[in-house]
Amino acid sequence: MNKSNRLLIILSKNPEAGMVKTRLAHTIGDEKALEIYETLRQHTARVADKVHAERQVFFSRFIPSFDLFLTSNFSVRLQDGDDLGERMLHAIKSGFESGFHHVMLIGTDCYELNPAILEEAFSVLDRADAVIGPATDGGFYLIGMNRVMPELFLDRKWSTPDVLGETIAILKQLDTSYELLMELSDIDTFDDLKKSPLWTCKP
């Protein structure tokens, strides 16, 4: 599959103190939480840059005039939707409308993510209709597909331990072939941070 048929979408919040990593900020404060978030975004950018695919970054509130994703390696857009599901669906749908065959979406919360995992996910889409990267908190750090499936995103309750299981159940209801990747951890809470490599490299 050539690069022009593959799209990697990254959903990113605008990096503003008090607006990102709010659960983490309860423990370490807004500024430290922002610092962690920027580290996660830098990691995501480095990983995505090595993947054989087109790359689009969807910002949450506005397209900034300066940002680490504003390079020739990424095109930038604005998220649209009232909740996370609608925003993911809008981004994925726009990818298929632009002519991509394999569309994959990630966030910026997973410090364990690496280029090999993303390449593996695209390879899965050569033989299955969907791919999911399970997160240890019961959600997912990655979702990819070969066609638009609104049922995966609309009228869903997000940020619960049941997200992954419900997503798999919907795929089965749709009679859609899928594969799961290795389980990874997102960094959303202080406990997540303490278990991650980021904790050991912070003063």
Number of C-alpha atoms within 10 A of each C-alpha: 13 7 13 13 16 24 26 24 28 26 22 22 20 17 19 15 17 14 13 22 25 17 15 22 21 13 13 14 15 20 14 15 26 22 16 22 24 18 16 21 23 16 19 24 19 14 17 25 15 14 20 18 23 19 22 21 25 23 20 17 13 12 16 12 6 8 10 10 21 14 10 7 13 19 14 17 15 16 23 17 13 8 14 18 18 19 20 26 22 18 25 27 17 14 23 19 11 11 13 20 19 28 28 27 22 23 21 22 22 21 21 16 21 16 16 12 17 23 15 12 24 26 14 21 23 14 11 15 18 25 23 25 23 22 20 15 20 17 22 25 24 24 23 25 26 18 16 17 17 15 15 20 18 15 11 15 13 14 12 10 14 13 19 21 13 16 19 17 13 15 17 12 10 12 10 14 14 18 15 16 19 9 15 17 22 23 24 19 17 18 11 16 18 12 12 17 11 15 13 10 7 7 4
